[in-house]
Amino acid sequence: MSRIRLEAGSEPFPGLKLVQLRGRGGFADVWEAIDSTGQRIAVKFMASGNSTSSVKEMRIIQAIQKLHHRNLLRINHVWSIPGYIVVSMELSDGSLLDLLDVYLQEYHTPLGVELVIGYLKQAADALDYLNARRHSHEGRLVGFQHCDVKPSNILLNGEIVKLADFGLCTPLASLQSSHSRAGTLDFTAPEVHRGHLAETSDQYGLAITYYYLRTGRIPFPVTPSDFRREYSYTRPHPDLSLVRRSERWVLERALELEPTNRWGNCSTMMAAMHEATQSPEPEPSQGSMEMQLVAAGSSRP
């Protein structure tokens, strides 16, 4: 059977009508759709060619579907059709990456510290809930590492943050385990580059997300274009010069190469950031920031 056609107005199957494309990645499309009850929802079509990996991916998403937290995007249904894994979920207003784009285009500045902390505190709550080793999965208690924390996967429903996109979620039953090297390279923790996953790997992605929302920049001069064949790649020391000194020391700990040297969890990191930024402190030179933003161009991680 051939793949279904994904286009506005089409009905991939009875009771679901596609309205408009909301997002497109390397392996998935997200559509706004109308379901059989007339409700507007989001539907993600994930390209699927390998039956073994598809079954594994579906089981993980179905496990996340059973979890309930205010800041986790609600998953309604998960099913498989020829060529795709399909996930229907609640519809959001947009992502933090979209919000950053608006600020850069309209105000020519990234997001302010209070705004970023307010949003990422909510994301941290969701990550800590997900990461906690208290979820039953295949006969054991595990925590789930999201494995792809970045601005485009942190959505907004009004002022409520919703952590989304669980396709790379991985169960973790110990402090660290071997892991396939996957994720968005700019936001991926160094241990993942070495073929491992740790309890604080998501915290690393959240710290880079914080810096990106505050500056429009990734804190590393060079990121590999793919996961290198050798497992010895080490992240360089981050350049955090575009944020205030009080923010830097919090990020430096979250970006430690050794996972056990990071903050105890994501909420602890964000609480430290909130406390550290309470005292007045001038922003770094706006001229320097604007020059680096121009140099960065309009690439979207």
N, C-alpha and C positions, 0 to 999 in steps of 0.2 A: 504494500500500500504506500502511495506517495505521501509526502509531507503535506500538511494542510497549508493553505495560503493565509498569511497574516496581513490583513489590510483593513483600513477603516470601513466599517459597515458590514464586514463579513461575520459569519457565525461559525466559528471553528467546530462547534458541536451545539446541539439543541440547548436553548436556555442561556446562551452566552453570546452577546453581540459586542464586537470591538468598536470602540469610539475613536480613540486616538493613541498614537505611540507616545509614551511618557519617558522612555529611556532605552538606550541600546548599549550593550557592552560587547565584549569579545565573544561570549558564548550564550547570551540571553537577551531577550527583548521584554520590556515591561509595557503593558498596554492598560489604558483605562478602558473599562468595559461595563456593560450593564448586564446584571444577572437576571434570572427568571422572575425574581420578585420586583424588578425595576430599580434595584439598588446599584449605585455606582461603586465599583470595586477596582482593585488593581489585579492584573493577571500577568504572571511571569512565565514566559516560555523559554525553557532552558534546553539548548541543543543536547541531544542524547544519542550517541552512536554505540556506546559500549554497554551491553546489558548488565555486566557485573558491576561496573562502577555506578550505573544508573540506579540499580537496586540499593546499593550502599548509600548513595546520596539521598534517595527517597526515604530510607529508614531514618537517617539523621534528621531530615526536615520534619518527618512525622513525629520524631521524638521532641523536637523543638515546639511543634504544634501543641503538644500537651502542656507546655509550660505557660504560666500566666503571670505577667508582670506589667505594670502600668506603662513601662517604657520599652517593652518588646512589641514589635509590630505583630498584630494578630493574624495568624494564618488560618484561613477558613477550610481550604481543601487542598489535597495533594494527590495528583494522579498522573498516569502515564498514557501518552498517545504516540502513534508512530512518529519518531524523530524528536520527541520532546518529553521532558518532565514539566508538568504544568502546576503552578502554585497560585491559588487565588487568595487574596489578602485584603486587609483594609486599605483604603485609598488615602494617601497623604497629600499635603499641600505642596511639598517639595523637600529638598535636602539641604543640609548645611552648606554643601558646595554651591547649590543654587543661590542661597542667601549671600554667600561670599561674593559670587559673581555680581549680584545686584549692588552690593556695597562698592565693589571695585569700579563698576561702570558708572554708577550714579554719584557716588561720594568720593571716588578716587582714594579710598582708604580701606584696609581690611577691617575686620570686626573688632570692637572694643573689648577690653579685658573683662568687664562685668558681664557683657553679653555672652562671651565665649564660656566663662566659668558657669553661668547659669544653665546653659545648654549642656555642657559636658558633665556637670554634676549629675544630670539626669541619665546621660549615657553611661556614666560610671556606675550608677545604681543598677542599671540593666546588666552591665558586664559582670559586676560582682555577683548578681543573682545567677547569671548564666555560668560563671566560672566556679561557683561553690560546689564542692564535691558532695552533693546531697540529692542528685537526680538519679533515679533508677533507669538504667539502660542496659538491656541485654543481660540481666541478672546480676548487675553490680552497680555500686554507687559511683557516679562520675561527675565531674564538672565538664562543661562544654567551653572550649576556647573558640571564639568567633572566627579568628584567623583572617579576617579581612576588615579590620576597623579602619575607616577612613571617612572623610566628610560626606561623600556621596552615599554611604550606607547608614548615615544618621539622618533620619527623616523628621519632618515637623508636621504635627497636626495642631494648628494654632500655635500655642507656646509649649505644647507637650512634645518632648523628644521621643522618637520611636526608633530603636535599633532594628535594622533590617538586613536582609540578604544573608541567609544562613546556609548557603550552598557549600561553603568550605568548613562549616562547624565540625569540630573534632572532639570526641569524648576523651577525657584525660582522667585517669584513675590514680595518678602519682604526681610527684613534683615535676617530673620531666619524662618524656618518652621519645622514641624515634618517630619521625613524622615526614611525610612527603613534602618536598619543597614547593609550596604553592602560595599564592596571595598576590597582592599588589606590591610590587618591588619597593616603591618609595616608602611604604608604611610597614614593611615586613621586619620583624625582629631579627637580630643577627643569628640567634640560635636556629631559626627556621632555615636560614641560608646554609647552616651546617647540618641540616637534616634532623633537627630536634624541635620539640615543642615544650614550653614550660608554662607553669601556672600564671606567670606574669607576662606572657607574650602579647596578650591583648592590651595590657597597660602600655607597652612600648608603642603600639599603633595609636593609642589614645593620646600619648604625649606628642607624637608627630602631628596628629590631627589638630591638637591645641596650637602648636606652632604655626601650622599652615593657615588656620583660620585667623590667627593674629597677624600674620605677615604676608600671606600669599606665596610663601616660599617653603621648600623642603629644607631642613637644616643640614643637608649634606651636599658638598660640592659636586659629587659624582655618584650616581646610582647605576649599578650594572643594568644592561638592557634586558637581561634574562638571568635565570638562576644558573650560575657558572657550574661547569662540570666538576671542578674541584670543590671540596667541602671546607676549604680553609679561608674563605672570604671573611674579612673582618670589617665591620663598619668603621669608617674614620670617625674622629672626634667631631661631634656636631658643632656647627656654627650657629650659636644662639644669639648673635649680636643684635638682632632686630627687635628683641623684646627687652623689657626692663630687667635690671639685675635681680630683683626679687622673684621674677618668673624663672630666671635661668637656673637658679639652684634647685628648684623643684623639678624642672625638666631634666637637668643633668642626672639626677638620681633615677628618674623614670627611664632614662635612655642608657643606663649602665649596660655594658656588654654582658656582665654576669647576671643572669636572671634573679638570683637570690639576693642581689644587692639593691634591687628596686624597692619601691614602696610596697607595703604589705598587701594592698589591693588598690583598685582604681579610685574608690571613694576616698581613701586616705590621701592619695595623691592630690585629688581635687580639693579636699579640705585644706591641705597644706598650701595649695595655690591660693585659695580664698584668703587664708590668714596672711600669707606673705604679701598679698597685693593690697592690704587694707591701708597701709601707710602711703601718703602721697609721694609720688616719684615721677620725674619727667619721663616722657616717652623717648626712645632713641630718635636720632635725627630723622625728621620726615624726608629731607632731601635724599639721604642715603637709602631710606626705604623705597621711595618712589623710583630711584634709579634702578634698584634691584628688581622691583616689580616690573618695570619696563623690560629689563633684561630677561626676566622669567617668561615673558610672552603670555599667551593665553592657553597654555597647555592645561588639561584637566586630568588629574591623576585618577 
